[in-house]
Amino acid sequence: MTDFTMNKDADGVALITWDVPGKSMNVMTRESMVVLNDLIDDALADEAVKGIVITSGKADFAGGMDLNTLATIRAEAGDDPAKALFEFTMNGHHMLRKIERAGMDPKTLKGGKPIAAALPGTALGIGLELPLATHRIFAADNPKAKIGLPEIMVGIFPGAGGTTRLVRKMGAMAASPFLLEGKLSDPKKAKAAGIIDEVVDDPVAAAREWVLNAKDADLVKPWDAKGYKMPGGAPYHPAGFMTFVGASAMVNGKTKGAFPAAKALLSAVYEGALVEFDTALRIEARWFTNVLLNPSSSAMIRSLFINKQALEKGAVRPEGVDDQSVKKVGVLGAGMMGAGIALVSAQAGIEVVLLDREQAAADKGKAYSADYAAKGVSRKKITQDKADAMLARITATTEYGDLAGCDLIVEAVFEDLKIKAEVTAEVEKVVGEECIFATNTSTLPISDLAKASKRPEQFIGIHFFSPVEKMMLVEIIKGRETGDRAVAKALDFVRQIRKTPIVVNDARFFYANRCIIPYINEGIRMVKEGVAPALIENAAKMVGMPLGPLQLVDETSIDLGAKIARATRAAMGDAYPDGEVDEVIFWMEEQGRLGRKTGAGFYDYDDKGKREGLSDVVKAQYPQSDDRPDLVDVQHRLLFAQSLEAVRALEDGVLMDIREGDVGAILGWGFAPWSGGPFSWLDMLGAEYAAARCDELVAAYGERFACPDLLRDMAAKGQSFYGRFGQKDQAA
């Protein structure tokens, strides 16, 4: 079987069906492009064929390009990868342009065969770029379907004509959310935006009828017609000039120049808008090739596509353990975290028992899901029936007996060893012996908490990030005695609720908090040194961090930072390294400047909690030094503080797979996504440079930047992290 097949009926309609064998979602490969191209040639050459309909044999149309294809082309190209990638891209353009022109006379634009796309469901990436090259797009009235071009989210941009066609179809301003933000829409919204043409009950039937009745004029794209003018104006049109100035400002405002793909996309749009369509496609192909050769693109594709998918499909799941899908989960503690866990579990179809000490608290936790569902209904994202069914799965209670029958418990009570131990004992009185007990904690060692359990092999940590319904990462922590079934249970649960898991071994702060705390501390330490807070915050954003360290600590609360500092100091004693940071944190705590929640922290806030700017009170307490540090020095301090801790976590055996280290860093706390994660970033720098830079940072700022032995060894051997530890990634 091939990915594309064609059936010609008695009415003269050639139905080309995309149905990749053995895959739940269609993806485009080099081989399938050749097959599609040959089928198009066949249909256009056959006088009996009056028109073509391209559809899918699956519930969805397509998920896009198989990004492994791009890596393979580059690897096979030898000394000239740019040429190979450019030619591959242009071959795709030629095929889609062939569909677009459909055999029409190039001068009269007549005599072509109508070609329509019939989309049963989701159409992403080249799964939309292919339909955009047809003459009319029909989509099923499927509210679950997603239509869009999300390539920017993995470090590239729509390079199969999607960029050029969408801008010429909609104008640069209207197209920008779909190109620069990867905005996805359901079919009705995609039609309203002008991306697709029709939303119908039976897209194949509607497409067949259309191609049998289409006229020559229906086949001519606006940009091929005489007198075409770009919607909103071309770059040197007065209105268009403002559009492109605005687009440039928006890109730089959102990315701070850290994401190469966004700048390349804007360049392709701007330059392409100055020339005719076919030249614009070549410009798009050149910029697309440029992005593919940027190490940022490779790293983002590897971390946010290949490795993320591998982890979600169970790359680190213990072998030989049967399916551990959760049927009934007990959530202990109905605060913000517990309420969020209950919500995502109920959304996944799992029966939920939400327990708290007071019925009012439990009811409030369930109300969180009710409010969320109500917003979904009002925005027409879910039906009222589905909202009611989701809420019916949640039982809010104070009775431990209601936990009977649960096969997974997720405890999310206060971060107190004694309280958690009491709860564990109460739960084990009523649940079955096979039930897995998971604690949601961000700081307390799992092995210590497991001492309260009669079955420590069935005790595991599941660390959610807040807000649960928005954050994609879940950190699973193995205690010293945690068994494989508990790990499998946690992984299968995370899969059910559609999150991305990483599995780490037990240690103080686990992996995510272990790396994010040094980032926050380095920012605070610089405030103490007299570095301008604005420089600290902007340096972080310019290097790709979503939040500066000072804003981040304001969001998580100063008093939480003080609590963690005291606990860490008590545990580490004389080895505690962050006394200078504590001076600032404890002063802030004394002043009642606890962050956004109190309307005052490193930033000032208005009555509604909106940031008004960096605080003059903090600046007065810690005057700025006349000796302003170099921007790159500030950025390196912030990134090395995180990255070196990630390397130490790998050395210590807390982190077991660098894929999890990179994916977890991006999804968990937003480590510069353009870099692909801390290990990818160090690979970009090169181990030799990174080790030497550590030595410079140690000399200037202290031993916390000491080069880990592993990195020093790699520098001596000329190794990279993905070269040394990434063999299994290649196979995955």
C-alpha positions in Angstrom: 0.0 0.0 0.0 1.0 3.6 -0.7 0.2 6.8 1.2 -1.9 8.1 -1.6 -4.3 6.2 -3.8 -6.6 7.3 -6.7 -10.0 6.2 -7.8 -11.6 7.5 -11.0 -15.4 7.3 -11.2 -17.8 7.2 -14.1 -18.6 10.9 -13.7 -14.9 11.8 -14.4 -13.9 12.7 -10.8 -10.6 11.4 -9.7 -10.7 10.9 -5.9 -7.1 11.0 -4.4 -7.1 9.6 -0.9 -4.4 10.2 1.6 -4.2 7.3 4.1 -0.7 6.4 5.5 -0.7 2.7 6.5 -0.2 2.0 10.1 -0.5 5.6 11.3 -3.3 7.3 13.2 -2.5 10.6 11.5 -1.3 11.3 7.9 2.1 12.9 7.6 4.0 13.8 4.4 7.3 12.2 3.5 9.6 12.4 0.5 8.2 9.2 -0.8 4.6 10.2 -0.4 5.3 13.5 -2.2 6.5 11.5 -5.3 3.4 9.3 -5.2 1.1 12.3 -5.0 2.9 14.1 -7.8 2.6 11.1 -10.1 -1.1 10.8 -9.3 -1.7 14.4 -10.1 0.2 14.0 -13.4 -2.0 11.0 -14.2 -5.2 12.7 -13.5 -4.3 15.9 -15.4 -3.2 13.8 -18.4 -6.4 11.7 -18.5 -9.0 13.2 -20.8 -11.7 11.3 -19.0 -11.0 13.1 -15.7 -13.0 16.3 -15.4 -11.8 17.2 -11.9 -9.9 16.0 -8.8 -10.8 15.8 -5.1 -8.1 15.3 -2.6 -9.2 13.8 0.8 -8.2 11.6 3.6 -9.0 8.0 4.5 -8.7 8.9 8.2 -10.8 10.9 10.6 -8.3 13.8 10.2 -6.8 15.2 7.0 -3.1 15.5 8.0 -0.8 16.5 10.8 1.9 18.0 8.6 5.3 17.1 7.4 7.3 14.2 8.9 10.0 16.4 10.3 12.4 13.5 10.4 12.4 13.9 6.6 14.1 17.2 6.9 16.8 15.9 9.2 17.4 12.9 6.8 17.8 15.2 3.8 20.3 17.3 5.7 22.2 14.2 6.9 22.4 12.7 3.4 23.4 15.9 1.7 27.1 15.7 2.7 28.9 19.0 2.2 26.1 21.0 0.6 22.9 20.6 2.8 21.6 24.0 1.8 21.4 22.9 -1.9 19.6 19.6 -1.0 17.1 21.3 1.3 16.4 24.1 -1.1 15.9 21.7 -4.0 13.6 19.6 -1.9 11.6 22.6 -0.9 11.3 23.8 -4.5 10.2 20.4 -5.7 7.3 20.7 -3.2 6.6 24.2 -4.6 6.5 22.9 -8.2 4.1 20.1 -7.2 1.7 22.5 -5.4 2.0 25.0 -8.2 1.1 22.3 -10.7 -2.1 21.6 -8.6 -2.8 25.3 -8.5 -2.5 25.8 -12.3 -4.1 22.4 -13.0 -3.1 22.3 -16.6 -4.6 25.7 -17.6 -3.1 27.7 -20.4 -0.5 30.1 -18.9 -1.7 33.0 -21.0 -5.4 32.6 -21.1 -5.7 30.9 -17.7 -8.3 28.6 -19.2 -8.6 24.9 -19.7 -7.5 23.8 -16.3 -9.1 21.0 -14.3 -10.8 21.9 -11.0 -9.1 20.5 -7.9 -10.8 20.6 -4.5 -9.7 19.5 -1.0 -12.1 17.7 1.3 -11.0 17.9 4.9 -12.8 15.5 7.3 -10.9 16.9 10.3 -7.7 18.4 11.5 -5.4 19.9 8.8 -2.0 21.2 10.0 1.2 22.4 8.4 1.5 20.9 4.9 -1.8 19.3 5.6 -3.2 22.9 5.1 -0.6 24.1 2.6 -1.7 21.3 0.2 -5.4 22.4 0.3 -4.4 26.0 0.0 -2.9 25.2 -3.4 -6.3 23.6 -4.6 -9.1 25.7 -6.0 -11.6 25.3 -3.2 -11.4 23.9 0.3 -14.4 22.0 1.9 -14.1 21.1 5.6 -16.4 18.9 7.6 -18.5 20.6 10.3 -16.2 19.1 13.0 -15.7 21.4 16.0 -12.8 19.2 17.2 -10.9 19.7 14.0 -7.9 22.1 14.1 -7.0 24.1 11.0 -3.7 26.0 10.9 0.0 26.4 10.4 1.8 25.7 13.7 5.3 25.4 12.3 6.6 28.5 14.2 6.0 26.5 17.4 8.8 24.1 16.6 11.3 26.6 15.2 10.5 26.7 11.5 7.8 28.4 9.5 5.3 27.3 6.7 7.7 26.6 3.9 5.5 24.7 1.4 3.9 27.9 0.1 1.7 28.4 3.1 3.5 31.7 4.0 3.2 33.2 0.5 -0.3 32.0 -0.2 -1.9 33.0 3.1 -0.4 36.5 2.9 -1.6 36.9 -0.6 -5.0 35.5 0.3 -5.6 37.5 3.5 -3.1 40.3 3.7 -0.1 40.4 6.0 -1.9 41.8 9.0 -4.8 39.2 8.9 -2.4 36.4 8.2 0.1 37.3 11.0 -1.7 35.4 13.9 -1.8 32.2 11.9 1.8 32.5 10.7 3.6 34.2 13.6 1.7 32.7 16.5 0.7 29.3 15.0 -3.0 30.1 15.8 -5.3 27.1 15.2 -9.0 27.4 14.4 -11.9 25.1 14.2 -13.5 24.9 10.7 -16.1 27.6 11.2 -13.6 30.1 12.5 -11.2 29.1 9.7 -13.9 29.9 7.2 -14.7 33.2 8.9 -11.0 34.1 8.7 -10.9 33.3 5.0 -8.5 30.4 5.3 -11.0 27.7 3.9 -14.0 28.1 1.7 -16.9 25.9 2.9 -18.0 24.0 6.0 -20.3 21.2 5.1 -21.7 17.9 6.5 -20.1 15.8 3.7 -17.0 17.5 2.3 -16.2 14.8 -0.3 -19.8 15.0 -1.8 -19.7 18.8 -1.8 -16.2 18.8 -3.4 -17.3 16.3 -6.1 -20.3 18.5 -7.0 -18.2 21.6 -7.1 -15.5 20.2 -9.4 -18.1 18.9 -11.8 -19.7 22.4 -12.1 -16.7 24.7 -11.7 -15.9 27.1 -14.5 -12.5 28.4 -15.7 -12.8 31.6 -13.7 -13.3 29.5 -10.5 -9.8 28.0 -10.9 -7.8 31.2 -11.2 -6.2 32.3 -7.9 -6.4 36.0 -7.1 -2.6 36.4 -7.4 -2.6 34.9 -10.9 -5.4 37.2 -12.1 -4.6 40.4 -13.9 -4.6 43.5 -11.7 -4.2 41.6 -8.4 -3.4 43.8 -5.4 -2.4 42.4 -2.0 -5.1 42.9 0.7 -4.0 45.6 3.1 -1.4 46.9 0.6 2.1 45.9 -0.5 5.1 47.1 1.5 5.5 50.4 -0.4 1.7 51.1 -0.5 0.9 53.7 2.3 -1.4 51.3 4.1 0.9 48.3 3.5 3.9 50.3 4.8 2.2 50.7 8.1 1.2 47.0 8.1 4.7 45.8 7.7 6.1 48.3 10.2 3.5 47.0 12.7 4.3 43.4 11.9 8.0 44.0 12.5 7.3 45.7 15.8 5.0 42.9 16.8 7.6 40.2 16.0 10.4 42.0 17.8 8.1 42.9 20.7 7.1 39.3 21.3 10.3 37.5 20.5 12.9 40.1 21.5 14.9 38.9 18.5 15.6 35.5 20.1 13.7 33.3 17.7 15.3 33.0 14.2 12.2 31.5 12.5 10.0 34.5 13.2 12.5 37.0 11.7 13.0 34.7 8.7 9.3 34.4 8.1 8.8 38.1 8.2 11.7 38.6 5.8 10.1 36.0 3.4 6.8 37.8 3.6 8.2 41.3 3.1 10.5 40.4 0.2 8.0 38.1 -1.4 5.4 40.9 -1.4 7.6 43.0 -3.6 7.7 40.5 -6.5 5.4 38.2 -8.5 4.1 34.9 -7.1 6.6 32.4 -8.5 9.6 34.5 -7.4 8.0 34.9 -4.0 7.9 31.1 -3.7 11.7 31.0 -4.4 12.3 33.6 -1.8 10.2 31.7 0.7 12.2 28.5 -0.1 15.5 30.4 0.5 14.4 31.7 3.9 13.0 28.3 4.8 16.4 26.7 3.9 18.1 29.4 6.0 16.0 28.5 9.0 16.5 24.7 8.6 20.3 25.3 8.6 20.1 27.3 11.8 21.0 25.2 14.8 18.0 26.6 16.7 15.7 25.0 14.2 17.3 21.6 14.6 17.2 21.8 18.4 13.6 23.0 18.5 12.4 20.2 16.1 14.4 17.6 18.1 13.1 18.8 21.5 9.6 20.0 20.8 8.6 17.5 18.1 10.7 14.3 18.0 11.7 14.0 21.7 8.4 15.4 23.0 6.4 12.9 21.0 8.7 10.0 22.0 8.2 10.8 25.7 4.4 11.1 25.3 4.4 7.7 23.5 6.2 6.0 26.4 9.9 6.2 25.5 10.9 5.8 29.2 8.0 3.5 30.3 9.2 0.4 32.1 9.1 -2.7 29.8 7.0 -5.7 30.6 4.3 -3.8 32.6 0.7 -4.2 31.5 -1.5 -1.2 30.6 -2.1 0.9 33.8 -4.7 3.3 32.5 -6.5 5.0 35.4 -10.3 4.3 35.9 -10.9 6.1 39.2 -8.6 8.7 40.8 -8.8 10.1 44.2 -7.5 13.7 44.6 -6.7 14.7 48.1 -6.8 18.4 48.8 -9.2 20.6 46.8 -7.0 23.8 46.7 -5.9 25.3 43.4 -3.6 22.4 42.6 -6.0 19.6 43.6 -8.9 21.4 41.8 -6.8 21.6 38.6 -5.8 17.9 38.8 -9.5 17.0 39.3 -10.4 19.1 36.2 -7.9 17.5 33.8 -8.7 14.0 35.1 -12.5 14.5 34.5 -11.8 16.0 31.1 -10.0 12.8 30.2 -13.0 10.7 31.2 -11.7 9.5 34.5 -13.9 9.2 37.5 -12.7 11.6 40.2 -13.1 11.7 44.0 -12.1 15.1 45.2 -11.5 15.1 49.0 -10.9 17.8 51.5 -11.3 18.3 55.3 -14.3 20.6 54.9 -17.2 20.0 52.5 -17.2 23.7 51.6 -13.5 23.4 50.5 -14.3 20.2 48.4 -17.3 21.9 46.8 -15.1 25.0 46.0 -12.6 22.7 44.3 -15.4 21.1 42.2 -16.7 24.6 41.4 -13.3 25.3 39.7 -14.2 22.7 37.1 -17.8 24.0 36.9 -16.5 27.6 36.1 -14.0 26.2 33.6 -16.7 24.2 31.9 -19.1 27.2 31.8 -16.5 29.3 30.1 -16.0 26.5 27.5 -19.7 26.3 26.8 -20.0 30.1 26.5 -17.1 30.1 24.0 -18.7 27.1 22.2 -15.6 24.9 22.8 -17.7 22.2 24.4 -21.4 21.4 24.5 -23.5 21.7 27.7 -24.1 18.0 27.6 -20.3 17.3 27.7 -19.8 19.9 30.4 -22.5 18.2 32.5 -21.0 14.8 31.9 -17.5 16.0 32.9 -18.8 17.5 36.2 -20.8 14.4 36.9 -17.5 12.5 37.1 -16.3 14.6 40.0 -17.5 13.6 43.5 -16.6 16.3 46.1 -16.4 14.7 49.6 -14.9 14.7 53.1 -15.2 10.9 53.5 -12.1 8.8 53.0 -14.5 5.8 52.4 -15.4 7.3 49.1 -11.9 6.6 47.9 -12.7 2.8 47.8 -12.2 1.5 44.3 -9.6 4.1 43.3 -6.7 2.7 41.4 -4.7 5.9 41.7 -4.5 8.5 44.5 -2.9 11.9 43.9 -2.3 13.7 47.2 -2.1 17.5 46.9 -2.3 18.7 50.5 0.0 21.2 52.3 3.7 20.8 51.9 4.1 19.4 55.4 5.7 16.0 56.1 3.4 15.3 59.1 0.2 16.1 57.3 1.1 14.1 54.2 2.0 11.1 56.4 -1.4 11.3 58.2 -3.2 11.5 54.9 -1.2 8.5 53.5 -2.2 6.3 56.5 -5.9 7.2 56.2 -6.0 6.5 52.5 -4.3 3.1 52.9 -7.1 2.0 55.3 -9.7 2.2 52.6 -8.1 1.6 49.1 -7.2 -1.7 47.7 -3.7 -3.2 47.9 -3.2 -2.6 44.1 -3.8 1.1 44.4 -0.9 3.4 43.5 -0.3 6.4 45.8 1.2 9.5 44.2 2.2 12.7 46.1 2.2 16.0 44.4 5.1 17.8 45.9 7.7 20.3 44.6 10.2 20.1 47.5 9.8 17.2 49.9 11.8 14.1 49.1 9.6 11.2 47.9 11.6 8.6 49.7 11.0 10.4 53.0 7.3 10.7 52.3 7.1 7.0 51.3 8.1 6.0 54.9 4.5 6.6 55.9 3.3 4.0 53.4 2.9 0.3 54.0 3.6 -0.2 50.3 6.6 2.1 49.4 7.0 0.2 46.1 3.6 1.7 45.1 4.5 5.2 46.3 5.6 7.8 43.7 5.9 11.5 43.2 3.8 13.3 40.5 4.8 17.0 40.4 2.2 19.1 38.5 2.9 22.7 37.5 0.4 25.4 38.1 -2.1 26.1 36.6 -2.5 22.4 35.9 -4.9 22.8 33.0 -2.4 25.1 31.1 1.0 23.7 32.0 2.0 20.8 29.7 4.8 19.2 31.8 4.4 16.6 34.6 7.5 15.6 36.6 7.3 12.0 37.8 9.7 11.2 40.7 10.9 7.7 41.7 11.6 7.2 45.3 14.3 4.7 46.4 11.8 1.9 46.6 9.3 2.9 43.9 8.5 0.0 41.6 8.0 -0.3 37.9 4.3 -0.6 38.1 4.0 2.7 39.9 6.1 4.4 37.3 4.0 2.8 34.5 0.8 3.9 36.3 2.0 7.5 36.6 3.1 7.6 32.9 -0.1 6.1 31.7 -2.1 8.6 33.8 -0.1 11.5 32.4 -0.8 10.2 28.9 -4.5 10.0 29.6 -4.7 13.7 30.7 -2.6 14.6 27.6 0.4 16.0 29.4 4.1 15.4 28.6 5.9 13.4 31.3 9.5 13.2 32.4 10.8 10.6 34.9 13.5 11.6 37.4 15.1 10.1 40.5 14.5 11.5 44.0 16.6 14.4 45.2 16.1 17.8 46.7 14.0 19.9 44.3 13.9 17.0 41.8 14.8 18.4 38.4 12.7 21.4 37.4 12.9 23.3 40.7 16.5 22.4 41.0 17.2 24.3 37.8 14.8 27.2 38.1 15.8 28.2 41.6 19.4 29.1 40.6 17.9 31.3 37.7 15.8 33.2 40.2 18.6 33.5 42.7 21.0 34.8 40.1 18.6 37.6 39.2 18.2 38.5 42.9 21.9 38.3 43.5 22.5 40.8 40.7 20.0 43.2 42.3 22.1 43.0 45.5 25.2 43.7 43.4 23.6 46.9 42.0 22.8 45.7 38.5 19.8 47.6 37.2 16.6 45.5 37.6 15.5 46.5 34.1 18.7 45.2 32.6 18.3 41.9 34.4 14.7 41.4 33.2 15.3 42.6 29.7 18.5 40.5 29.3 16.5 37.4 30.3 13.7 38.1 27.7 16.2 39.0 25.0 17.8 35.6 25.4 14.4 33.9 25.1 13.2 33.4 28.7 9.4 34.0 28.9 9.7 35.8 32.3 12.6 37.6 33.9 13.8 36.2 37.2 12.4 39.1 39.2 8.9 38.8 37.6 9.0 35.1 38.1 9.6 35.3 41.8 6.9 37.9 42.1 4.5 35.5 40.4 5.4 32.5 42.6 5.5 34.8 45.8 8.5 36.1 47.8 7.4 34.3 51.0 7.5 30.9 49.2 11.1 31.8 48.2 11.8 32.6 51.8 10.3 29.4 53.0 12.4 27.3 50.6 15.5 29.3 51.5 15.1 28.6 55.2 14.4 24.9 54.6 17.4 24.6 52.2 19.7 26.4 54.6 18.6 24.1 57.5 19.3 21.0 55.3 22.7 22.1 53.9 24.2 23.9 56.9 27.6 25.5 56.2 27.5 24.3 52.5 24.5 26.6 51.8 25.6 29.0 49.0 22.8 31.6 48.8 23.2 33.9 51.8 23.4 37.0 49.6 20.1 36.1 48.0 18.5 35.5 51.3 19.4 39.0 52.5 17.2 40.4 49.7 14.4 37.9 50.0 14.1 38.3 53.8 14.2 42.1 53.5 11.3 41.9 50.9 9.4 39.6 53.3 9.8 42.0 56.2 8.6 44.8 54.1 5.5 42.9 53.1 6.5 42.9 49.5 5.5 39.4 48.7 4.9 39.7 45.0 1.8 40.1 42.9 -0.5 38.7 45.5 0.2 41.7 47.9 0.5 44.3 45.1 4.2 44.8 45.8 7.3 42.9 45.1 10.2 43.6 42.7 7.4 45.2 40.7 4.6 47.5 41.8 1.0 46.6 40.9 -2.3 48.4 40.7 -5.5 47.4 42.5 -6.3 44.8 39.9 -2.9 43.1 40.1 -1.5 44.6 36.9 2.2 45.3 36.8 3.0 49.0 36.8 6.8 48.8 36.6 9.9 47.9 38.6 9.7 49.2 42.1 11.6 52.4 43.1 11.5 51.1 46.7 13.7 48.1 45.7 16.0 50.3 43.7 16.4 52.7 46.6 17.3 49.8 49.0 19.8 48.4 46.5 21.3 51.3 44.6 22.5 50.7 41.1 26.2 50.5 40.5 27.9 52.9 38.1 29.7 49.9 36.6 27.1 48.5 34.3 27.8 44.8 33.3 27.9 43.7 29.7 24.6 42.3 28.3 26.0 39.0 27.3 27.6 38.6 30.8 24.1 39.0 32.4 22.6 36.6 29.9 25.3 34.0 30.4 24.9 34.2 34.2 21.2 33.5 33.9 21.5 30.7 31.4 24.6 29.0 32.8 23.0 29.1 36.3 20.2 26.8 34.9 22.2 24.8 32.4 25.0 23.8 34.8 22.5 22.6 37.3 20.9 20.5 34.6 24.3 18.9 33.9 24.8 18.2 37.6 21.4 16.6 37.8 22.5 14.3 35.0 25.8 13.6 36.8 24.0 12.8 40.0 21.6 10.4 38.3 18.5 12.5 39.1 18.1 13.0 35.4 18.3 9.8 33.4 17.7 11.0 29.8 18.8 14.3 28.3 15.7 14.3 26.2 13.7 14.7 29.4 16.2 17.4 30.5 15.6 19.5 27.4 11.8 18.9 27.0 11.2 19.3 30.7 13.2 22.6 30.8 11.2 24.2 27.9 7.7 23.0 29.0 8.3 23.2 32.8 9.8 26.7 33.2 10.2 28.1 29.7 14.0 27.7 29.3 14.8 29.7 26.1 12.7 27.5 23.6 14.7 28.7 20.6 17.7 26.8 22.1 16.0 23.4 22.4 16.8 23.2 26.1 19.9 23.4 28.3 21.7 20.4 26.9 21.0 21.6 23.3 22.2 25.1 24.2 25.4 23.8 25.6 25.9 21.7 22.4 25.4 24.9 20.4 28.1 26.6 22.4 30.3 23.6 22.2 31.7 21.8 25.3 35.1 23.3 25.0 33.8 26.9 24.9 31.2 26.2 27.6 33.9 24.8 30.0 36.2 27.8 29.3 33.3 30.2 29.9 32.6 28.4 33.2 36.1 29.2 34.3 35.7 32.9 33.4 32.4 33.1 35.3 33.9 31.4 38.3 36.8 34.0 38.3 34.3 36.9 38.0 31.3 35.7 40.1 32.1 32.6 42.2 32.2 28.9 42.5 28.5 28.3 41.7 29.6 28.4 38.1 32.3 25.7 38.5 32.4 23.5 35.5 30.9 20.0 36.2 33.3 17.1 35.7 31.1 15.7 33.0 31.3 18.9 30.9 35.0 19.2 31.4 35.5 15.6 30.3 33.4 16.2 27.2 35.4 19.3 26.4 38.6 17.3 26.5 37.2 14.7 24.2 35.5 17.0 21.8 32.1 15.6 22.6 28.5 16.9 22.6 25.7 15.9 24.9 23.6 14.5 22.0 26.7 12.9 20.5 27.5 11.2 23.8 24.1 10.4 25.3 21.8 10.8 22.3 22.1 7.4 20.6 18.8 6.2 21.8 17.3 9.5 20.5 18.4 8.7 17.0 16.8 5.3 17.2 13.5 6.7 18.6 
